[in-house]
Amino acid sequence: MEPSKDAKQPPVVLCIGMAGSGKTTFMQRIIADLHAKKTPPYVLNLDPAVGTLPFTANIDIRDTVNYKEVMKQYNLGPNGGILTSLNLFTTKFDQVLNLVAKRSSSVSHILVDTPGQIEIFTWSASGAIITDTLAATYPTVVAYIIDTPRTTSPATFMSNMLYACSILYKTKLPFIVVFNKTDVVSHQFAVEWMTDFEKFQEALSHDTSYMSSLMNSMSLVLDEFYNHLKVVGVSAVTGQGIDDFFNAIHEAAEEYETEYKPEIERLIREKMEREEKNKQEQIDKLMKDMKLSKGKEVPLDGTPVVDDEDERSEDEDDYSEGKRSKNNTADCITS
């Protein structure tokens, strides 16, 4: 079931974050907030290894794939088990889209919780398929959750920003950096580092290790990257900043409609044109091969089949040979 093209589609929020960033707790907070506002979301859990969820998921990968059984059958470790489980789930993702489409008109948001092993979703084929499929139908936004207390040093801050940059250019979707746990440490230091280059240079001046010069160079590269980022600070525990997060989501959804969607549609058209061109080339090649072979029959018993033209050619050769022989005989008699 395809959602109506004319109806306004609910935004999809892909929650991505490293293990320990408070991603699942953040999901619990925004789900509770939406239910409190009488605007329930549609929730997808794509983490097959999570023990218990503090929220109810409409679609849960654990109902389809048994993570521990996958590890056992394929002799895999934890990360390999998560990746294989996600791959198996992706083979049925068309059914997931049908279920989402049936509810899309009655929900405010579509929230997707991803595995804490961040690279499994962001850099795997299955993660790309899920992201691209959702983005082709719904306004899709990536929310990158960062553990604020563990980002107070320039090195860990720069690592998070580089990862955010790689995810942004991998997904090519509207991107929101969410500094979580602001009830423990305020995220204002990060905002200052992202908006004021000299502030970050000052923080680097206290670091005398070899990493300082490397981070200094990287900060120059990322300066332009910061200008296109939406940044919010939230606390999944207290609920502080949640309204700012949803405001950023709505802005990003509008940005998707005006800037990202036309580009996505152009890429889809180009892909379809390439596939159609390849299909036509294969058909032309097949017709050419058939024309060259002229549709000769291949006997099943191995008996050679003589073509009509071959027979006519042999008859003409015999006739020509007989005529030459007759002329030679006549010449001999004359002589």
Disulfide bonds with the S-S distance in Angstrom:
none
